[in-house]
Amino acid sequence: MSNRTTFAVLGVSVTNSIVLAKQIAKTNPVLLFDQKAATLLEVYTEIISENPKANVEMMICPTNASWEADIIILSNDVATNVILIEKIKKVATGKIVLILGNEMEVINSESTLDKLQHLFPFSKVVLSNESAYDSNDFLLLKGNEQETLNTILTLFTSIGLKASI
């Protein structure tokens, strides 16, 4: 039996974070964090009601969630929160940090990726954005390391999402 990867999903008040957390929780442990306690409880309850065998846990501290995780997933809101980023930066060293871009914003992916990599200099940063050319369930992945991109692509396709590098 293979080891399961533990995921920290920070910022579960955003739709794409909720969808991803639910999908990942079907096969892997998930640590949930959001600054809004009511939202955190709501998402946790939703996941458990849909999948009673899910290995999901509510975390009250983003640093602990990130420290315990193998892969850290940040909603766009969390990725722009400088205080929260400072809290998790050290424990994200050597880990994959997946940023879920905001589909409502038209952004320069390369510039954004560079800024995010600067925030997490010792992490493997991947930016995920919804494709402007396909349906809203198709994701484009950007990153600086091919192996890391392949890891996230494999994860996304294994949980039923459409993605491309």
KOLFIFI-389759 format. One line per 8 residues: number of its first residue (from 1); for each residue y, z, x of C-alpha. Coordinates in nm, 3 decimals, decimal comma. Layout:
N
NUM> Y/Z/X  ... $
***
This chain:
165
1> 0,000/0,000/0,000  0,339/-0,096/0,139  0,632/0,137/0,173  0,890/0,106/-0,098  1,252/0,051/-0,012  1,494/0,307/-0,154  1,819/0,170/-0,293  2,147/0,354/-0,348 $
9> 2,355/0,189/-0,619  2,710/0,318/-0,597  2,944/0,238/-0,883  2,713/0,201/-1,181  2,997/0,171/-1,431  3,012/-0,204/-1,357  2,784/-0,439/-1,552  2,634/-0,624/-1,253 $
17> 2,551/-0,289/-1,088  2,375/-0,167/-1,401  2,171/-0,486/-1,434  2,068/-0,474/-1,069  1,982/-0,101/-1,081  1,762/-0,157/-1,387  1,579/-0,448/-1,226  1,525/-0,270/-0,894 $
25> 1,406/0,049/-1,068  1,109/-0,144/-1,206  0,953/-0,155/-0,857  1,152/0,066/-0,617  1,320/0,407/-0,602  1,688/0,398/-0,701  1,959/0,655/-0,634  2,253/0,621/-0,873 $
33> 2,610/0,732/-0,809  2,931/0,693/-1,001  3,248/0,899/-1,000  3,234/0,909/-1,380  2,966/1,168/-1,462  2,930/1,055/-1,824  2,871/0,694/-1,718  2,621/0,805/-1,454 $
41> 2,423/1,002/-1,712  2,440/0,715/-1,960  2,304/0,459/-1,710  2,035/0,700/-1,589  1,923/0,767/-1,947  1,923/0,395/-2,024  1,699/0,317/-1,725  1,455/0,598/-1,804 $
49> 1,436/0,504/-2,172  1,362/0,139/-2,083  1,122/0,229/-1,803  0,986/0,587/-1,827  0,795/0,545/-1,496  1,108/0,445/-1,302  1,174/0,642/-0,987  1,546/0,692/-1,045 $
57> 1,770/0,981/-0,955  2,133/1,069/-1,029  2,330/1,165/-0,721  2,652/1,365/-0,726  2,748/1,271/-0,372  2,785/0,913/-0,242  2,718/1,026/0,115  2,383/1,185/0,025 $
65> 2,282/0,882/-0,182  2,369/0,647/0,104  2,201/0,866/0,364  1,873/0,875/0,169  1,872/0,501/0,094  1,738/0,212/0,298  1,974/-0,036/0,130  2,316/0,051/-0,012 $
73> 2,456/-0,150/-0,302  2,827/-0,121/-0,377  3,004/-0,248/-0,687  3,330/-0,429/-0,622  3,522/-0,121/-0,741  3,349/0,103/-0,486  3,392/-0,152/-0,206  3,769/-0,133/-0,253 $
81> 3,776/0,250/-0,260  3,882/0,340/0,096  3,814/0,713/0,052  3,457/0,653/-0,065  3,397/0,396/0,211  3,503/0,653/0,472  3,257/0,902/0,322  2,957/0,670/0,355 $
89> 3,045/0,463/0,664  2,861/0,680/0,918  2,541/0,711/0,713  2,538/0,334/0,652  2,488/0,264/1,023  2,205/0,016/1,075  2,148/-0,032/0,701  2,202/-0,328/0,474 $
97> 2,517/-0,286/0,267  2,520/-0,524/-0,030  2,857/-0,575/-0,197  2,853/-0,706/-0,553  3,159/-0,925/-0,580  3,367/-0,932/-0,893  3,296/-1,251/-1,084  3,643/-1,244/-1,240 $
105> 3,818/-1,281/-0,907  3,849/-1,605/-0,718  3,809/-1,493/-0,360  3,764/-1,644/-0,019  3,410/-1,531/0,059  3,444/-1,570/0,435  3,763/-1,365/0,453  3,620/-1,099/0,222 $
113> 3,298/-1,082/0,422  3,494/-1,035/0,745  3,698/-0,752/0,590  3,385/-0,580/0,460  3,205/-0,618/0,791  3,508/-0,455/0,956  3,475/-0,160/0,714  3,106/-0,126/0,805 $
121> 3,098/-0,231/1,172  2,747/-0,098/1,239  2,586/-0,217/0,915  2,445/-0,548/0,798  2,686/-0,658/0,525  2,593/-0,907/0,254  2,832/-1,025/-0,015  2,691/-1,136/-0,349 $
129> 2,905/-1,337/-0,592  2,825/-1,511/-0,915  2,823/-1,886/-0,876  3,119/-2,068/-1,025  2,901/-2,379/-1,054  2,601/-2,234/-1,235  2,524/-1,989/-1,511  2,640/-1,630/-1,469 $
137> 2,295/-1,517/-1,359  2,296/-1,728/-1,042  2,414/-1,544/-0,731  2,544/-1,677/-0,401  2,477/-1,461/-0,094  2,695/-1,459/0,217  2,636/-1,268/0,537  2,636/-1,292/0,913 $
145> 2,264/-1,234/0,977  2,001/-1,475/0,848  1,724/-1,213/0,845  1,936/-0,980/0,631  2,025/-1,262/0,392  1,656/-1,350/0,360  1,575/-0,984/0,283  1,828/-0,974/-0,002 $
153> 1,726/-1,320/-0,127  1,364/-1,206/-0,139  1,465/-0,889/-0,323  1,670/-1,077/-0,581  1,404/-1,339/-0,650  1,128/-1,075/-0,666  1,313/-0,894/-0,946  1,378/-1,212/-1,141 $
161> 1,731/-1,305/-1,036  1,836/-1,653/-0,928  2,002/-1,653/-0,589  2,088/-1,882/-0,301  2,217/-1,842/0,053 $
***
